[in-house]
Amino acid sequence: MLAVTLTGDAVKAKNGSMVAYDGEMSFKKMTGGGEGLRGMVTRRLTGEQMEVMEVRGQGTCWFADRATEINLVRLHGDKLYVEASNLLCTDASLRTGTTFTGLRGSSSGNGLFTTTVEGSGQAALLSDGPAVVLRVTPQYPLCVDPGAYVAHQGNLQQHFQSGVTFRTFMGEGGGEAFQIRFEGDGLVYVQPSERRTIGGDL
């Protein structure tokens, strides 16, 4: 569970994720993932749905979602790329948006777009089990199973790579037909569980 102490300020949280609070709190659903009418239109067009509420008040509010693990990420003016389903809560000052991910998103079963979180503050990510944070440097690129990918930040380029061969179609595949290859300098958040993906069936 994530405990957030509020002193008259606000946070943005996944709709319906409050499990308890003390003090005085107000809950207000935000249009378009907290990005207003333009965000609503963009998210409907991209299919990157995210329902967010603003929680404001005095006291402590606890958030959770299906007993999944919560990982805190601090941003210092940089940008975090995260699947909307993995985003639990952010400081109200952080800006959210959407960006095109191409085949990477498609292979993970989350569509062609993903959510971005930008600015300075904290974001809480959900993962199926405790996520590990893996460092990528120019000397050490990283390959991640699309089903285990949660988020990334930093100056990273991502490429979709496939190991599909004739043997794959003969039912002799190893179940690792697709990976996301990260190159550059940054961090990748990976969960110890794989959601069902197209590549995982091959």
N, C-alpha and C positions, 0 to 999 in steps of 0.2 A: 504494500500500500504506500501511496505517496501522501505525506502530510504537508500541507501548505499553510503557513501562518500569514494571515492578511491583516493589515492595519489601515483599512480604508481603501486599499488599492485593489487591483483585480488581476485575475489570470484567465487565460483561455483554456478550456478543457474539452475533451471528447464528450459529446452530448450523452447525458445519463450516467457518467462515470463517478458521480459523487456517491460515496457509501456512508459517510457520517460527517457531521460538523458540530462545533460548538460556537457560541457567540451568535452574531447576527449575519446572515448571508442572503444574498439575492442571486437568482439564476435567470439568465436571459439568453435565449437561443439567438445565435448570430447568423445572419444571412450569408450564404456563399462561403462557408468555412471561415467566417470572420473577415472576409474581403469585400463585403458589400455586394451590390447588384452586379458589378462587373465580374467579381469573383464567382458569383453564383452562375452566371452565364458561361464563364470559362470552364468551371468545374463540370457543368452539365455537358458542354461540348467535348471535353477531354475524357469524361467518364471517371475522373479522379475525385470521387465523392468524399466529402469530409464534413460531418455535422459537428458543430462546435457551439459551446455555450460560454458566456462570460459569467464568471463567478466573482462577485464583489462583496466585501464586508469586513467585519472585525471578528477575529477569532481564528480557529484552525479548521481547515476543511480536508477531509481525506478522500483520495481518489483511487480507484482500482478498476480493473477490467478482466473478468474471468480468471482471477488468480494468477495472471501472467506476471512475469518479472518486470520490474521497472528500472530503467537505467537513466541516470541524469547526465545531460550533456551541456557544458557551458560554452556559449558562443561569445566571441570577442570581435564582433563586427564581421564575422565570416558567414558562410552559408552552409546549411545542413540539408542534405537530400535524404528524404525518408518516405517510405510508403505510408499513405494516409492511415492505413489500418494499424500502423505501429506507433502513431503519435497520440500520446495521452493528454499532455498538458504543456503549455508554454507560458512564459511571462507575457503579460498583455502587450508589452512594448515590442515584442518580436513580430516581424511581418511574415505572413505565409503567402505562398503562391504555387504555381504549377510549372513544370518544365517537361519538355519532350525527352523521353529516354530511349525511344526506338525499340529495337529487338530485345534489349536487356529487360525492359519492363514486360514485354510480351512473354518472354521465356519464363519469367517468375510468376506469371498468371495474374499480374496486377495492371495490365493494360499498357498503353504506350506512353503514359505520362506519370509523373510522380510529384510529390509535394516538396516544396522548399520552405525552409525556415531561415530567416535572415535577421541579423542585427546583433545586439548585445543583451545577454540574459541566459536563462536556463530553459531547456526543453526536456521533457520526460518521455522516454521511448519505451514501448512495450516489446517484450520478446518472449518466445516460448522457451523458458529456461534462461539462466543468466547469460547475457550476451558477452562475447569477448571482443575486445577492441584490438584490431590487427593493424600494425603500422605498414605503410607502403612507402618505399623510397625509390629513387630512380634506379638504384642497384638491385632492389628486390621488389619486383612486381608481385601481385597477388591474384590468384584465381579463386573465385567463390562460387559455390553452388547457388543458382538463382533462388532455390527454395529456402536457403538459410540466410540470404541477404536481408539486412534490416535497414541500414542507413550508411551514409558516408559523408565525409567533409574533407576540405582541403583542396589542393590543386591537383585533382585526379582526372585522368581520362579513362573512360570505361569502354571496353570493346566486348562484343559478344563473340564467343568462339564455340565451335562445334566439333565434336569428334565422331559425328555420324558417319558410318561406313556401311558397306554392303552387309556386314555381319550384324549391324544394328537392326536392319530390316528383316534379318533371318531369325530374330529373337535371341541373338547372341550378345546383345549390348550389355555393358556393365552398369547401366543405370546412371552414368555420368556423361550423358551425351552433350550437355551444354554447360558452359561456365561463363561467368563474367570475369574478364581480365582487367584489373586496375593497374594503371601505370601513373607515375608521377610522385607526388609527395602529399601524404594525407593519412587519414584513418578510416577504416572500414569496420562497421559493427555487424557481427555475425552471431546468429542464435544457434544453440546446440540442438536444433530440430529442423526438419525440412518440411515446409508446407508442400502440398501436392502441386506439381508443376507439369507442364507439357514434357520437358526434358527428363523428369524423373520417371516417366513411364517408358522411356526408351532404353 
